């Protein structure tokens, strides 16, 4: 039996826990996870350059690489990088889409085009990523600038955690939005990680 491939998953820090859980659940000991700061999502134009820099240093160290990002607001640049480097990346436009599944998310978004979405990670770090980094905590009037056009918060829950459910509901209250919870588990993230770690090259 051939050795398992050396796999690097270069991912957004917002996916760290989920990818570790998937690797542990499926016993993917050949996977190395490296995460870039999740705060880059507040400046998505910076993501491609940071990804390129890390990929340049990874050449030759791994048999295959999975870019643990969807497009994430980079206007196709991450897709271009993946094609140029001959590596794989996660499907979809953003993590909401690959957690929920493309068809389910598109239906949700079509039904509620004024919905704002949170994942487990965003619920846990809501105060820092939303309230502090967007300046709403210091300047509450910015709430209407950022969220005035939203009417609902949809919490895409990867896990069943009553404490996170309560936190998510509190987030909706803070932003003055109605609340809905949708259970997703790991969506399309899980098969993407398992496939690249276990796939055997054809000969």
Biotite code that builds the C-alpha atoms (Angstrom):
import biotite.structure as struc

atoms = struc.array([
    struc.Atom([0.000, 0.000, 0.000], chain_id="A", res_id=1, res_name="UNK", atom_name="CA", element="C"),
    struc.Atom([1.399, 3.409, -0.952], chain_id="A", res_id=2, res_name="UNK", atom_name="CA", element="C"),
    struc.Atom([1.970, 6.060, 1.683], chain_id="A", res_id=3, res_name="UNK", atom_name="CA", element="C"),
    struc.Atom([-0.765, 8.586, 2.293], chain_id="A", res_id=4, res_name="UNK", atom_name="CA", element="C"),
    struc.Atom([-0.093, 11.894, 0.523], chain_id="A", res_id=5, res_name="UNK", atom_name="CA", element="C"),
    struc.Atom([1.286, 14.821, 2.488], chain_id="A", res_id=6, res_name="UNK", atom_name="CA", element="C"),
    struc.Atom([-1.581, 17.299, 2.452], chain_id="A", res_id=7, res_name="UNK", atom_name="CA", element="C"),
    struc.Atom([-1.539, 20.960, 3.411], chain_id="A", res_id=8, res_name="UNK", atom_name="CA", element="C"),
    struc.Atom([-4.816, 22.742, 4.020], chain_id="A", res_id=9, res_name="UNK", atom_name="CA", element="C"),
    struc.Atom([-4.165, 26.466, 3.905], chain_id="A", res_id=10, res_name="UNK", atom_name="CA", element="C"),
    struc.Atom([-7.371, 27.869, 5.317], chain_id="A", res_id=11, res_name="UNK", atom_name="CA", element="C"),
    struc.Atom([-9.172, 30.833, 6.728], chain_id="A", res_id=12, res_name="UNK", atom_name="CA", element="C"),
    struc.Atom([-8.860, 30.921, 10.494], chain_id="A", res_id=13, res_name="UNK", atom_name="CA", element="C"),
    struc.Atom([-12.648, 30.918, 10.729], chain_id="A", res_id=14, res_name="UNK", atom_name="CA", element="C"),
    struc.Atom([-12.586, 27.254, 9.609], chain_id="A", res_id=15, res_name="UNK", atom_name="CA", element="C"),
    struc.Atom([-9.871, 25.994, 11.964], chain_id="A", res_id=16, res_name="UNK", atom_name="CA", element="C"),
    struc.Atom([-12.101, 24.182, 14.427], chain_id="A", res_id=17, res_name="UNK", atom_name="CA", element="C"),
    struc.Atom([-14.260, 22.585, 11.753], chain_id="A", res_id=18, res_name="UNK", atom_name="CA", element="C"),
    struc.Atom([-11.275, 21.298, 9.740], chain_id="A", res_id=19, res_name="UNK", atom_name="CA", element="C"),
    struc.Atom([-9.608, 19.922, 12.866], chain_id="A", res_id=20, res_name="UNK", atom_name="CA", element="C"),
    struc.Atom([-12.842, 18.184, 13.822], chain_id="A", res_id=21, res_name="UNK", atom_name="CA", element="C"),
    struc.Atom([-13.163, 16.650, 10.357], chain_id="A", res_id=22, res_name="UNK", atom_name="CA", element="C"),
    struc.Atom([-9.520, 15.476, 10.359], chain_id="A", res_id=23, res_name="UNK", atom_name="CA", element="C"),
    struc.Atom([-9.954, 13.933, 13.798], chain_id="A", res_id=24, res_name="UNK", atom_name="CA", element="C"),
    struc.Atom([-13.290, 12.300, 12.933], chain_id="A", res_id=25, res_name="UNK", atom_name="CA", element="C"),
    struc.Atom([-11.851, 10.672, 9.795], chain_id="A", res_id=26, res_name="UNK", atom_name="CA", element="C"),
    struc.Atom([-8.375, 10.010, 11.255], chain_id="A", res_id=27, res_name="UNK", atom_name="CA", element="C"),
    struc.Atom([-6.597, 12.088, 8.619], chain_id="A", res_id=28, res_name="UNK", atom_name="CA", element="C"),
    struc.Atom([-3.162, 12.080, 10.195], chain_id="A", res_id=29, res_name="UNK", atom_name="CA", element="C"),
    struc.Atom([-1.549, 13.042, 6.875], chain_id="A", res_id=30, res_name="UNK", atom_name="CA", element="C"),
    struc.Atom([-3.198, 16.486, 6.928], chain_id="A", res_id=31, res_name="UNK", atom_name="CA", element="C"),
    struc.Atom([-1.389, 19.611, 8.102], chain_id="A", res_id=32, res_name="UNK", atom_name="CA", element="C"),
    struc.Atom([-3.610, 22.609, 8.777], chain_id="A", res_id=33, res_name="UNK", atom_name="CA", element="C"),
    struc.Atom([-2.315, 26.167, 8.579], chain_id="A", res_id=34, res_name="UNK", atom_name="CA", element="C"),
    struc.Atom([-4.680, 29.077, 9.056], chain_id="A", res_id=35, res_name="UNK", atom_name="CA", element="C"),
    struc.Atom([-4.481, 32.674, 7.948], chain_id="A", res_id=36, res_name="UNK", atom_name="CA", element="C"),
    struc.Atom([-6.096, 35.347, 10.135], chain_id="A", res_id=37, res_name="UNK", atom_name="CA", element="C"),
    struc.Atom([-9.879, 35.384, 9.862], chain_id="A", res_id=38, res_name="UNK", atom_name="CA", element="C"),
    struc.Atom([-9.791, 39.174, 10.199], chain_id="A", res_id=39, res_name="UNK", atom_name="CA", element="C"),
    struc.Atom([-8.629, 39.299, 6.565], chain_id="A", res_id=40, res_name="UNK", atom_name="CA", element="C"),
    struc.Atom([-12.299, 38.960, 5.659], chain_id="A", res_id=41, res_name="UNK", atom_name="CA", element="C"),
    struc.Atom([-12.709, 42.592, 6.636], chain_id="A", res_id=42, res_name="UNK", atom_name="CA", element="C"),
    struc.Atom([-10.130, 43.359, 3.914], chain_id="A", res_id=43, res_name="UNK", atom_name="CA", element="C"),
    struc.Atom([-10.741, 40.644, 1.284], chain_id="A", res_id=44, res_name="UNK", atom_name="CA", element="C"),
    struc.Atom([-8.538, 42.338, -1.330], chain_id="A", res_id=45, res_name="UNK", atom_name="CA", element="C"),
    struc.Atom([-5.550, 41.431, 0.872], chain_id="A", res_id=46, res_name="UNK", atom_name="CA", element="C"),
    struc.Atom([-6.331, 37.696, 0.983], chain_id="A", res_id=47, res_name="UNK", atom_name="CA", element="C"),
    struc.Atom([-4.825, 36.743, -2.424], chain_id="A", res_id=48, res_name="UNK", atom_name="CA", element="C"),
    struc.Atom([-1.392, 38.243, -1.712], chain_id="A", res_id=49, res_name="UNK", atom_name="CA", element="C"),
    struc.Atom([-1.178, 36.578, 1.696], chain_id="A", res_id=50, res_name="UNK", atom_name="CA", element="C"),
    struc.Atom([-2.200, 33.253, 0.142], chain_id="A", res_id=51, res_name="UNK", atom_name="CA", element="C"),
    struc.Atom([0.385, 33.603, -2.656], chain_id="A", res_id=52, res_name="UNK", atom_name="CA", element="C"),
    struc.Atom([3.157, 34.318, -0.161], chain_id="A", res_id=53, res_name="UNK", atom_name="CA", element="C"),
    struc.Atom([2.404, 31.208, 1.877], chain_id="A", res_id=54, res_name="UNK", atom_name="CA", element="C"),
    struc.Atom([2.018, 28.997, -1.188], chain_id="A", res_id=55, res_name="UNK", atom_name="CA", element="C"),
    struc.Atom([5.411, 30.139, -2.472], chain_id="A", res_id=56, res_name="UNK", atom_name="CA", element="C"),
    struc.Atom([6.982, 28.833, 0.728], chain_id="A", res_id=57, res_name="UNK", atom_name="CA", element="C"),
    struc.Atom([5.001, 25.562, 0.605], chain_id="A", res_id=58, res_name="UNK", atom_name="CA", element="C"),
    struc.Atom([6.255, 24.370, -2.781], chain_id="A", res_id=59, res_name="UNK", atom_name="CA", element="C"),
    struc.Atom([7.889, 20.965, -2.552], chain_id="A", res_id=60, res_name="UNK", atom_name="CA", element="C"),
    struc.Atom([6.853, 20.335, 1.040], chain_id="A", res_id=61, res_name="UNK", atom_name="CA", element="C"),
    struc.Atom([3.502, 18.700, 0.251], chain_id="A", res_id=62, res_name="UNK", atom_name="CA", element="C"),
    struc.Atom([2.042, 16.315, -2.295], chain_id="A", res_id=63, res_name="UNK", atom_name="CA", element="C"),
    struc.Atom([-1.169, 18.304, -2.596], chain_id="A", res_id=64, res_name="UNK", atom_name="CA", element="C"),
    struc.Atom([-2.697, 21.445, -1.198], chain_id="A", res_id=65, res_name="UNK", atom_name="CA", element="C"),
    struc.Atom([-6.285, 22.424, -0.481], chain_id="A", res_id=66, res_name="UNK", atom_name="CA", element="C"),
    struc.Atom([-6.990, 26.136, -0.304], chain_id="A", res_id=67, res_name="UNK", atom_name="CA", element="C"),
    struc.Atom([-9.480, 26.379, 2.530], chain_id="A", res_id=68, res_name="UNK", atom_name="CA", element="C"),
    struc.Atom([-11.304, 29.383, 1.138], chain_id="A", res_id=69, res_name="UNK", atom_name="CA", element="C"),
    struc.Atom([-14.230, 29.905, -1.175], chain_id="A", res_id=70, res_name="UNK", atom_name="CA", element="C"),
    struc.Atom([-14.091, 33.057, -3.318], chain_id="A", res_id=71, res_name="UNK", atom_name="CA", element="C"),
    struc.Atom([-14.635, 35.115, -0.145], chain_id="A", res_id=72, res_name="UNK", atom_name="CA", element="C"),
    struc.Atom([-15.006, 38.468, -1.850], chain_id="A", res_id=73, res_name="UNK", atom_name="CA", element="C"),
    struc.Atom([-11.782, 38.277, -3.864], chain_id="A", res_id=74, res_name="UNK", atom_name="CA", element="C"),
    struc.Atom([-13.530, 38.736, -7.235], chain_id="A", res_id=75, res_name="UNK", atom_name="CA", element="C"),
    struc.Atom([-12.170, 35.455, -8.602], chain_id="A", res_id=76, res_name="UNK", atom_name="CA", element="C"),
    struc.Atom([-8.521, 36.016, -7.632], chain_id="A", res_id=77, res_name="UNK", atom_name="CA", element="C"),
    struc.Atom([-8.368, 32.950, -5.393], chain_id="A", res_id=78, res_name="UNK", atom_name="CA", element="C"),
    struc.Atom([-9.770, 30.816, -8.219], chain_id="A", res_id=79, res_name="UNK", atom_name="CA", element="C"),
    struc.Atom([-7.034, 32.196, -10.491], chain_id="A", res_id=80, res_name="UNK", atom_name="CA", element="C"),
    struc.Atom([-4.357, 31.384, -7.912], chain_id="A", res_id=81, res_name="UNK", atom_name="CA", element="C"),
    struc.Atom([-5.661, 27.838, -7.481], chain_id="A", res_id=82, res_name="UNK", atom_name="CA", element="C"),
    struc.Atom([-5.627, 27.312, -11.247], chain_id="A", res_id=83, res_name="UNK", atom_name="CA", element="C"),
    struc.Atom([-2.121, 28.761, -11.619], chain_id="A", res_id=84, res_name="UNK", atom_name="CA", element="C"),
    struc.Atom([-0.753, 26.664, -8.751], chain_id="A", res_id=85, res_name="UNK", atom_name="CA", element="C"),
    struc.Atom([-2.584, 23.487, -9.733], chain_id="A", res_id=86, res_name="UNK", atom_name="CA", element="C"),
    struc.Atom([-4.228, 23.175, -6.328], chain_id="A", res_id=87, res_name="UNK", atom_name="CA", element="C"),
    struc.Atom([-7.798, 22.665, -5.171], chain_id="A", res_id=88, res_name="UNK", atom_name="CA", element="C"),
    struc.Atom([-10.060, 25.042, -3.277], chain_id="A", res_id=89, res_name="UNK", atom_name="CA", element="C"),
    struc.Atom([-13.404, 24.943, -1.557], chain_id="A", res_id=90, res_name="UNK", atom_name="CA", element="C"),
    struc.Atom([-16.572, 25.289, -3.621], chain_id="A", res_id=91, res_name="UNK", atom_name="CA", element="C"),
    struc.Atom([-18.847, 28.296, -3.655], chain_id="A", res_id=92, res_name="UNK", atom_name="CA", element="C"),
    struc.Atom([-18.761, 32.014, -3.099], chain_id="A", res_id=93, res_name="UNK", atom_name="CA", element="C"),
    struc.Atom([-18.303, 31.972, 0.690], chain_id="A", res_id=94, res_name="UNK", atom_name="CA", element="C"),
    struc.Atom([-18.448, 29.753, 3.748], chain_id="A", res_id=95, res_name="UNK", atom_name="CA", element="C"),
    struc.Atom([-22.200, 30.269, 4.152], chain_id="A", res_id=96, res_name="UNK", atom_name="CA", element="C"),
    struc.Atom([-22.730, 28.623, 0.786], chain_id="A", res_id=97, res_name="UNK", atom_name="CA", element="C"),
    struc.Atom([-20.499, 25.591, 1.319], chain_id="A", res_id=98, res_name="UNK", atom_name="CA", element="C"),
    struc.Atom([-21.750, 25.009, 4.869], chain_id="A", res_id=99, res_name="UNK", atom_name="CA", element="C"),
    struc.Atom([-25.404, 25.106, 3.806], chain_id="A", res_id=100, res_name="UNK", atom_name="CA", element="C"),
    struc.Atom([-24.825, 23.560, 0.381], chain_id="A", res_id=101, res_name="UNK", atom_name="CA", element="C"),
    struc.Atom([-25.112, 25.612, -2.785], chain_id="A", res_id=102, res_name="UNK", atom_name="CA", element="C"),
    struc.Atom([-28.720, 24.741, -3.623], chain_id="A", res_id=103, res_name="UNK", atom_name="CA", element="C"),
    struc.Atom([-29.996, 25.173, -0.055], chain_id="A", res_id=104, res_name="UNK", atom_name="CA", element="C"),
    struc.Atom([-28.179, 28.471, 0.398], chain_id="A", res_id=105, res_name="UNK", atom_name="CA", element="C"),
    struc.Atom([-29.384, 29.829, -2.930], chain_id="A", res_id=106, res_name="UNK", atom_name="CA", element="C"),
    struc.Atom([-32.957, 28.960, -1.942], chain_id="A", res_id=107, res_name="UNK", atom_name="CA", element="C"),
    struc.Atom([-32.547, 30.596, 1.466], chain_id="A", res_id=108, res_name="UNK", atom_name="CA", element="C"),
    struc.Atom([-31.035, 33.705, -0.037], chain_id="A", res_id=109, res_name="UNK", atom_name="CA", element="C"),
    struc.Atom([-33.751, 33.846, -2.673], chain_id="A", res_id=110, res_name="UNK", atom_name="CA", element="C"),
    struc.Atom([-36.429, 33.624, -0.004], chain_id="A", res_id=111, res_name="UNK", atom_name="CA", element="C"),
    struc.Atom([-34.701, 36.093, 2.333], chain_id="A", res_id=112, res_name="UNK", atom_name="CA", element="C"),
    struc.Atom([-32.504, 38.456, 0.293], chain_id="A", res_id=113, res_name="UNK", atom_name="CA", element="C"),
    struc.Atom([-32.251, 40.795, 3.292], chain_id="A", res_id=114, res_name="UNK", atom_name="CA", element="C"),
    struc.Atom([-30.800, 38.110, 5.606], chain_id="A", res_id=115, res_name="UNK", atom_name="CA", element="C"),
    struc.Atom([-27.447, 38.438, 7.368], chain_id="A", res_id=116, res_name="UNK", atom_name="CA", element="C"),
    struc.Atom([-25.659, 35.156, 8.114], chain_id="A", res_id=117, res_name="UNK", atom_name="CA", element="C"),
    struc.Atom([-23.572, 33.915, 11.018], chain_id="A", res_id=118, res_name="UNK", atom_name="CA", element="C"),
    struc.Atom([-21.618, 30.671, 11.456], chain_id="A", res_id=119, res_name="UNK", atom_name="CA", element="C"),
    struc.Atom([-20.432, 29.122, 14.729], chain_id="A", res_id=120, res_name="UNK", atom_name="CA", element="C"),
    struc.Atom([-17.174, 31.048, 14.429], chain_id="A", res_id=121, res_name="UNK", atom_name="CA", element="C"),
    struc.Atom([-18.865, 34.376, 13.814], chain_id="A", res_id=122, res_name="UNK", atom_name="CA", element="C"),
    struc.Atom([-21.197, 33.848, 16.753], chain_id="A", res_id=123, res_name="UNK", atom_name="CA", element="C"),
    struc.Atom([-18.257, 33.146, 19.061], chain_id="A", res_id=124, res_name="UNK", atom_name="CA", element="C"),
    struc.Atom([-16.339, 36.203, 17.856], chain_id="A", res_id=125, res_name="UNK", atom_name="CA", element="C"),
    struc.Atom([-19.254, 38.517, 17.143], chain_id="A", res_id=126, res_name="UNK", atom_name="CA", element="C"),
    struc.Atom([-18.203, 41.213, 19.600], chain_id="A", res_id=127, res_name="UNK", atom_name="CA", element="C"),
    struc.Atom([-14.681, 41.454, 18.197], chain_id="A", res_id=128, res_name="UNK", atom_name="CA", element="C"),
    struc.Atom([-15.323, 40.953, 14.481], chain_id="A", res_id=129, res_name="UNK", atom_name="CA", element="C"),
    struc.Atom([-18.602, 42.825, 14.149], chain_id="A", res_id=130, res_name="UNK", atom_name="CA", element="C"),
    struc.Atom([-19.081, 45.218, 17.042], chain_id="A", res_id=131, res_name="UNK", atom_name="CA", element="C"),
    struc.Atom([-15.448, 46.263, 17.591], chain_id="A", res_id=132, res_name="UNK", atom_name="CA", element="C"),
    struc.Atom([-13.836, 45.956, 14.167], chain_id="A", res_id=133, res_name="UNK", atom_name="CA", element="C"),
    struc.Atom([-16.727, 47.643, 12.382], chain_id="A", res_id=134, res_name="UNK", atom_name="CA", element="C"),
    struc.Atom([-16.724, 50.393, 14.993], chain_id="A", res_id=135, res_name="UNK", atom_name="CA", element="C"),
    struc.Atom([-20.335, 49.818, 16.073], chain_id="A", res_id=136, res_name="UNK", atom_name="CA", element="C"),
    struc.Atom([-19.463, 49.409, 19.741], chain_id="A", res_id=137, res_name="UNK", atom_name="CA", element="C"),
    struc.Atom([-17.875, 52.870, 19.875], chain_id="A", res_id=138, res_name="UNK", atom_name="CA", element="C"),
    struc.Atom([-20.313, 54.458, 17.407], chain_id="A", res_id=139, res_name="UNK", atom_name="CA", element="C"),
    struc.Atom([-23.741, 52.776, 17.654], chain_id="A", res_id=140, res_name="UNK", atom_name="CA", element="C"),
    struc.Atom([-25.067, 54.927, 14.823], chain_id="A", res_id=141, res_name="UNK", atom_name="CA", element="C"),
    struc.Atom([-22.967, 52.803, 12.450], chain_id="A", res_id=142, res_name="UNK", atom_name="CA", element="C"),
    struc.Atom([-25.354, 49.919, 13.076], chain_id="A", res_id=143, res_name="UNK", atom_name="CA", element="C"),
    struc.Atom([-27.837, 51.450, 10.644], chain_id="A", res_id=144, res_name="UNK", atom_name="CA", element="C"),
    struc.Atom([-25.119, 52.153, 8.083], chain_id="A", res_id=145, res_name="UNK", atom_name="CA", element="C"),
    struc.Atom([-23.984, 48.525, 8.035], chain_id="A", res_id=146, res_name="UNK", atom_name="CA", element="C"),
    struc.Atom([-27.198, 46.650, 8.833], chain_id="A", res_id=147, res_name="UNK", atom_name="CA", element="C"),
    struc.Atom([-30.058, 49.011, 8.062], chain_id="A", res_id=148, res_name="UNK", atom_name="CA", element="C"),
    struc.Atom([-31.004, 47.062, 4.940], chain_id="A", res_id=149, res_name="UNK", atom_name="CA", element="C"),
    struc.Atom([-31.083, 43.689, 6.708], chain_id="A", res_id=150, res_name="UNK", atom_name="CA", element="C"),
    struc.Atom([-34.245, 42.353, 8.330], chain_id="A", res_id=151, res_name="UNK", atom_name="CA", element="C"),
    struc.Atom([-33.215, 38.879, 9.537], chain_id="A", res_id=152, res_name="UNK", atom_name="CA", element="C"),
    struc.Atom([-30.218, 37.063, 10.975], chain_id="A", res_id=153, res_name="UNK", atom_name="CA", element="C"),
    struc.Atom([-29.848, 33.419, 9.925], chain_id="A", res_id=154, res_name="UNK", atom_name="CA", element="C"),
    struc.Atom([-27.536, 31.402, 12.129], chain_id="A", res_id=155, res_name="UNK", atom_name="CA", element="C"),
    struc.Atom([-26.008, 28.531, 10.133], chain_id="A", res_id=156, res_name="UNK", atom_name="CA", element="C"),
    struc.Atom([-25.148, 26.161, 12.976], chain_id="A", res_id=157, res_name="UNK", atom_name="CA", element="C"),
    struc.Atom([-22.384, 23.618, 12.420], chain_id="A", res_id=158, res_name="UNK", atom_name="CA", element="C"),
    struc.Atom([-22.940, 22.069, 15.854], chain_id="A", res_id=159, res_name="UNK", atom_name="CA", element="C"),
    struc.Atom([-25.753, 21.583, 18.351], chain_id="A", res_id=160, res_name="UNK", atom_name="CA", element="C"),
    struc.Atom([-24.662, 23.894, 21.159], chain_id="A", res_id=161, res_name="UNK", atom_name="CA", element="C"),
    struc.Atom([-27.364, 25.537, 23.315], chain_id="A", res_id=162, res_name="UNK", atom_name="CA", element="C"),
    struc.Atom([-24.905, 28.192, 24.501], chain_id="A", res_id=163, res_name="UNK", atom_name="CA", element="C"),
    struc.Atom([-24.099, 29.197, 20.925], chain_id="A", res_id=164, res_name="UNK", atom_name="CA", element="C"),
    struc.Atom([-27.805, 29.281, 20.126], chain_id="A", res_id=165, res_name="UNK", atom_name="CA", element="C"),
    struc.Atom([-28.333, 31.766, 22.962], chain_id="A", res_id=166, res_name="UNK", atom_name="CA", element="C"),
    struc.Atom([-25.352, 33.832, 21.837], chain_id="A", res_id=167, res_name="UNK", atom_name="CA", element="C"),
    struc.Atom([-26.642, 33.890, 18.270], chain_id="A", res_id=168, res_name="UNK", atom_name="CA", element="C"),
    struc.Atom([-30.055, 35.068, 19.439], chain_id="A", res_id=169, res_name="UNK", atom_name="CA", element="C"),
    struc.Atom([-28.362, 37.813, 21.453], chain_id="A", res_id=170, res_name="UNK", atom_name="CA", element="C"),
    struc.Atom([-26.446, 38.873, 18.318], chain_id="A", res_id=171, res_name="UNK", atom_name="CA", element="C"),
    struc.Atom([-29.731, 39.251, 16.473], chain_id="A", res_id=172, res_name="UNK", atom_name="CA", element="C"),
    struc.Atom([-31.148, 41.364, 19.290], chain_id="A", res_id=173, res_name="UNK", atom_name="CA", element="C"),
    struc.Atom([-28.038, 43.560, 19.253], chain_id="A", res_id=174, res_name="UNK", atom_name="CA", element="C"),
    struc.Atom([-28.444, 44.241, 15.531], chain_id="A", res_id=175, res_name="UNK", atom_name="CA", element="C"),
    struc.Atom([-32.245, 44.533, 15.852], chain_id="A", res_id=176, res_name="UNK", atom_name="CA", element="C"),
    struc.Atom([-32.879, 41.683, 13.406], chain_id="A", res_id=177, res_name="UNK", atom_name="CA", element="C"),
    struc.Atom([-35.310, 38.772, 13.539], chain_id="A", res_id=178, res_name="UNK", atom_name="CA", element="C"),
    struc.Atom([-33.688, 35.394, 14.140], chain_id="A", res_id=179, res_name="UNK", atom_name="CA", element="C"),
    struc.Atom([-33.654, 31.995, 12.461], chain_id="A", res_id=180, res_name="UNK", atom_name="CA", element="C"),
    struc.Atom([-31.457, 28.971, 13.118], chain_id="A", res_id=181, res_name="UNK", atom_name="CA", element="C"),
    struc.Atom([-30.549, 26.517, 10.337], chain_id="A", res_id=182, res_name="UNK", atom_name="CA", element="C"),
    struc.Atom([-28.565, 23.360, 11.175], chain_id="A", res_id=183, res_name="UNK", atom_name="CA", element="C"),
    struc.Atom([-25.926, 22.685, 8.504], chain_id="A", res_id=184, res_name="UNK", atom_name="CA", element="C"),
    struc.Atom([-23.228, 20.437, 10.048], chain_id="A", res_id=185, res_name="UNK", atom_name="CA", element="C"),
    struc.Atom([-20.018, 20.807, 7.972], chain_id="A", res_id=186, res_name="UNK", atom_name="CA", element="C"),
    struc.Atom([-21.748, 20.864, 4.591], chain_id="A", res_id=187, res_name="UNK", atom_name="CA", element="C"),
    struc.Atom([-19.473, 20.644, 1.560], chain_id="A", res_id=188, res_name="UNK", atom_name="CA", element="C"),
    struc.Atom([-16.386, 21.291, 3.692], chain_id="A", res_id=189, res_name="UNK", atom_name="CA", element="C"),
    struc.Atom([-16.249, 17.728, 5.030], chain_id="A", res_id=190, res_name="UNK", atom_name="CA", element="C"),
    struc.Atom([-16.168, 15.837, 1.688], chain_id="A", res_id=191, res_name="UNK", atom_name="CA", element="C"),
    struc.Atom([-13.649, 18.326, 0.279], chain_id="A", res_id=192, res_name="UNK", atom_name="CA", element="C"),
    struc.Atom([-11.218, 17.712, 3.142], chain_id="A", res_id=193, res_name="UNK", atom_name="CA", element="C"),
    struc.Atom([-11.710, 13.941, 3.184], chain_id="A", res_id=194, res_name="UNK", atom_name="CA", element="C"),
    struc.Atom([-11.411, 13.582, -0.577], chain_id="A", res_id=195, res_name="UNK", atom_name="CA", element="C"),
    struc.Atom([-8.119, 15.426, -0.921], chain_id="A", res_id=196, res_name="UNK", atom_name="CA", element="C"),
    struc.Atom([-6.616, 13.583, 2.051], chain_id="A", res_id=197, res_name="UNK", atom_name="CA", element="C"),
    struc.Atom([-7.637, 10.087, 0.960], chain_id="A", res_id=198, res_name="UNK", atom_name="CA", element="C"),
    struc.Atom([-7.617, 10.226, -2.813], chain_id="A", res_id=199, res_name="UNK", atom_name="CA", element="C"),
    struc.Atom([-5.081, 7.948, -4.472], chain_id="A", res_id=200, res_name="UNK", atom_name="CA", element="C"),
    struc.Atom([-3.532, 9.156, -7.695], chain_id="A", res_id=201, res_name="UNK", atom_name="CA", element="C"),
    struc.Atom([-4.388, 7.076, -10.760], chain_id="A", res_id=202, res_name="UNK", atom_name="CA", element="C"),
    struc.Atom([-1.490, 5.330, -12.478], chain_id="A", res_id=203, res_name="UNK", atom_name="CA", element="C"),
])
